[in-house]
């Protein structure tokens, strides 16, 4: 049986989905649940799974199921959509109209859930973070939080350290820390799991994984899409809050952390916390010289014209919200002192790309001429999307009678190596929540440490009257991003 279709027994659970008719639920969460239901052991008992969508729309169950089916046919691959499997999954769905701020609506939710204390109860908050406090308080007041309850919090969790702490105080008053799952879907990606396995399951790289052998690390999360109809939300968030404070810093932690004593959740998260606390704090001078913020102008992506950010629906005139961030981070610890970590993210970029590039130092003495006259450093490229895999770039001899070298790549493409459909990140993380596995979720002190490092950048930008640097949609961002790396005599992989 292929790995993606391995049968997975699950205990009985209720998944209560706030924002159940929203974009995240329809595009990611419900298709992920369909896949896992299709490939899991239920023994034909549809009561073992119960998925309750919640929203302010006045929908019947039938109307909600039809809406979910329409989305599933769009976001589930046609070859994977099976009518019988869908009918079985649809039987698990229900809908309850709930306004997050109306306490009376939670009484109606309780009646729909019934008295089932033995079932795992997962509350997934796919809503604006401003609703997290009222949702949790109303859940507590209605007596819906059981010892086997869990709550999943979507990012961005707050706008700054103070607001994040306030949200955590409200949520923590109802749920214990071990019941709170702060989700970052990048940590559920197969390649990130393989990076952990690569580092801690093999002896090959560990002796090289330090400032002695690593020259620099680059982490890029690039999107070709714009704000996708979420202009009001995005303009109040920006790329630093939306991507750097969570996704990019979490990937940095996985790359830079020390080997944990075990794979227990707190052992892993303790090591990630040490990385966040060792980040060199950003001074006002650092913000000016080590960060770049940009905003896309009109251009072309994938051969079609796209508007400027300021022309997108919901964006106020003259907005200074950044759609691109590049920055240089450094760690004040023995393993990584002096090694630059370059982080970059942006919308309307040239390619949809998520990758980690570890560039190793060159050999101390070059014995052989290279084919082009220039040497390329050894590098490890971990691709997260669109095609997951690993590439190890080495220098090898060119065939012939002369000893000349050129770069070659050893490529591990997951699609070629592991046949069959790969799990989506949300599939893995949803199953981890149901099983009570916290390893891939952020702990409260991790969140605090991430916000503490990001806040000086936010403050520096707010005090700077200079607008974000413009870049043409369909490029790799403003020229200042290349200059940031170039000042150290280096280049982004795409520029080299």
Secondary structure, 3 states (H helix, E strand, C coil): CCHHHCCEECCCEEEEEECCCCHHHHHHHHHHHHHHHHCEECCCCHHHEEEEEEECCCCCHHHHHHHHHHHHHHHCCHHHCCHHHHHHHHCCEEEEECCCCCHHHHHHHHHHHCCCCCCEEEEEECCCHHHHHHHHHHHHHCCCCCCCEEEEECCCCCCCHHHHHHHHHHHHCCCCHHHEEECCHHHHCHHHHHHHHHHHCCCCCHHHCCCCCEEEEEEEEECCCCCCCCHHHHHCCHHHHHHHHHHHHHHHHHHHCCCCCCCCHHHHHHHHHHHHHHECCCCHHHHHHHEEEEEEECEEECCEEECCHHHCCCCCCCCCCCCEEEEEECECCCCCCCCEEEEEEECCECCCEEEEEEEECCCCCCCCEECCCCCCCCEEEEEEECCCEEEEEEEEECCCCCCEEEEEEEEEEHHHHCCCCCCCHHHHHHHHHHHCCCCCCECHHHHHHHHHHHHHHHHHHHHCCCCCEEEECCECCCHHHHHHHHCCCCCCHHHC
